[in-house]
Amino acid sequence: MAQGPALVVGASGYVGRFLVPALAASGRPLVVATGCAHPERVASGPGVDARRLDVRDVQGVQRLIGEVRPQVVIDCVTVRQPELLAPVVVDGARNLARASAAVGAVHVLLSTDNVFDGSQGWYGEEDPVCPVNSYGKAKAAAEELVLRLAHHPVVIRTSLVCGLEPLDPRSKWIVDALRSGEPVELFTDEFRCPIWVEDLVAAIVELSDGRYRGILHVVGPERYSRYDIGAMLADWLGVSRKPLVPALACRSALRRTLDGS
């Protein structure tokens, strides 16, 4: 099947900035890349059309997708502010799913291991969602909408997305603390299966061709605690681990997915 245009929504985020050039290099005749809060961060280059899009704007979403008529819509939208989770992550997913269905597009939603409560670990695609925090609840709601409304839904659940050039935001926070010598608490009882951003992007590009439908877990093969990840970063940088302070998520006031493997 010939490759058609791709629309990447949330392209100003960390994953989006890697995904846009990868899609353009894969043979897509056009990649429309959108951002909202930081449209200036959207990648540019041959075959890429950068736009501003607010997914809360129903008419704006319909207008852009009707104009581009993408073969695939990839929703990488994510926010952490509690007040934006419902209008951006949930309502935005609904708006995008309905508009993408109207043009018969493959619809890829990037989701999270936070849709699980973390009491079990080693979750499979068939396990029921059971989020315990507001971010996981918003992504679980977005998944349900996409699976129900999209013409060809693909839900990719991933974990901590890591990269070195440039550093992903979580790693940068740890690295900055290590270099300054400031104490940084990292949980020894919270586990994830981190994935390199390049591997995640390669999987998204592959899954955007429409041969797969449904939910798929795309994560790294190994399970690490947050503390383990910080220690590996320290070793990679060749700096002291002394600023790392072991802590327990189960004793914090935070609602966390303890084992998202």
N, C-alpha and C positions, 0 to 999 in steps of 0.2 A: 504494500500500500504506500502510495506517495505521501511524503510528509507535508503537512499543512502548517499554517501559522500556529504559534503557541502564545498563550497569555499567561504571564507570571504575575500573580497578585501578591503584594508584600515583598517585592523584589529588592527593597532597600534594606532588608534584614540580612543577617549573616549568611544564611543558606542561600537566599535569593541572589546575593552578589556573586556566588560561585555558580549558581544554577543557570543564570541568564547566558553567560558566555558559553557554557557547556551545551546548552540547547542550540545556540547559534552555530556552534561548531559541528553539531550533529546532522546538519543538513536542512534544518527548518528554514523555509524561505523568509520568514519574518518572526521575530520574537518581540512581542509587546510587553514591556516590563513596567509595572506600576508601583508607585510608592505614595504614601499619604503624609505622614508626619515629617519624613525626611526624604522627599523625592530627589534631592540632590545626590543621595547615596546610590541611586539606581545605576547599575553598570551601563555603559554606553559602548558602542562599537558597530562594526559592519553588521547589517541585518537586524539591528536592535532599535526599536522605537520606544523611547522612555516617555511615560505619561504619568500624570497625577490622577489617582483614583481614591475616593473615599467609599469603602464598601457599604457604608451606612446609607448611601445615596442610591435608592432603588433605581431611579430613572437614569442616573449616571452609569450604573453598572449595566443596565439593559442597553443603553445607547452604545457604550464601548464594545460590548460583546456582539451586538448587532452589526456594528461597523466592521470589526475585525473578523468576525465569524471564525474563531479559532477552532482548530482540530482538537486542541487540548487546553484546558484551563487548569492551572496549578495554583492552589491556594496555600501560600506560605505565611499568611497573616498571623501574627501573634502579638499580643500585648500583655503586660503584667499588671497594669493599673486596674484594681478591682472594678472601678466604675466603668471601664471600657470593655470588660469581658463580654457582657451580654450584647451591647450594641455592635461591637466590632467582630468578635470571634463567632458569636452565635447568629445574630441577625445578618452579619456579613456573609456567613456561610450559606444561609437561606437565600439571600439575594443572588449570590454567585451561582448556586446550584440551579435555581429556577432559570436564570438567564442562560447558563451553559446548556441546560436541557433543551431550551428553545432552538438552539442551533445544532443539537445532536453531538455535542463535544464530549470527549473523555474528560472526566472531572477528577482531578487528583487533590486530595486533602492531606496536608502534612499534620499529623496528630502526635500524640505523646504517650509515654508510659505512665503519665499521671492520671490516666483514665482508670487505673487500678489503685487499690488501697495499699498495696505493698505488704499485706499480711502473709501472702503465699510465696511469691517469687516464681520465676521461670514460667511466666504466663504465655499461653498460646492464643492464637487468634480466635479460638472458639470460646474462651473464657468470658463470662459476663463482665461488663464494666462495673466498677464500684469505686468511683472517685471519692476522695476525702477532702480535697481542697478546691477552692473556687476555680483555679485554672483548669484542673482536671475535669471539673463538672462542666465548664464551658466547652472544652474540647469534646467531651462525650456527647453533649447536646449537638455540637456541630457535626460530629460523625453521624448521628442518627438522621439529621436533616439531609446530609449529602447522600447517604445510602438510600434514603426514601425518595428524594426529589431529583437527583441527577440522572441523566440519561445513561451514563456509563461511569459509575462511581468506583474510585480506587482510594482507599484510606490507608495511608502509610503511617504506622505508629513507630516512632523512633525514640531515642534516649538522649543522653548528653551528646551534643554535636561538637566535636573537637577539631581544631585546626591550629597550625603553627605560623603560617604566613598569610595573613595576619593571625594573631592569636584570637581565638573565640572569646566572647565577653567574659565567660566564667573563668577561663584560664587566665585571662589578663588580670582579673581582680586578684587571683591568687599570686600571680607572678609579681604584680606591683607590690603586694604586701611582703613577699619574700625578699625582694630587692631592697625594700625600705627597712626591713627588720621588724616591721610591725607584727604583733601576734595576730594570727588568723585561725579561727576555730573551724574545724572541718569534722563532719560526722563520721564516726567509725562504724555505725550501725545503719547507714543508708547506702544502698547498693544500686548500681546502674550498670548497663552494658554500653559504654561510650562507643561512638562511631566516628571515624574520620569524616570530615565534611566532604572530601573528594569521593569517598565510597558511597555516602548517602546520595550525593548529586548524581553519580553514575547510575544508581538504582532508580532514581526518579526519572531520569532520561529514558532508561529502558522501559519503565512501567508506563510511560506516557504514550506508548504506541498502541494501546488499546487491546493488547492480547490478554491482559489480566483484569479481573473484575472482583471487587470485594475488599477485604481487610488483609493487610500483610504487615508483619513485624519486620522492620529493617533496622537492625542494631549490630553492634560489634559482637564478636564471639566470646568475649571474656567479661566476667563480672568483677567489678571493683567497688570498694567503698569510696566515698568522697575523700576521705583521708588518704587512701591509697593513691588516688589521682593526684592530689597535691604533692605527695612524696615523690611520685614519678616526675612531676614538673620540676621540682627542686633538683633532682638528680640530673635531669636533662639540661638544666641551666648551669649546673655546677655550683649551686649556692647551698647554704646551710638549710637543713630542715628545722632548725630550732624555732623559727617563728610559727611553725605549725603546732596547733594545740588540739589534741584529740578531744572530741565532744560526742555526746549522745543525743541523737534526734529525739529518741523516746522520752527524754527528760526535758525537752524544750517545750515551749508553748505553741510551737508551730505545728500546723497540720501537714504532715509530710507523707509521701509515699515511701515507706521504709525500704522495701525491696521491689524495685521495678524491673528486675531482670526478666 
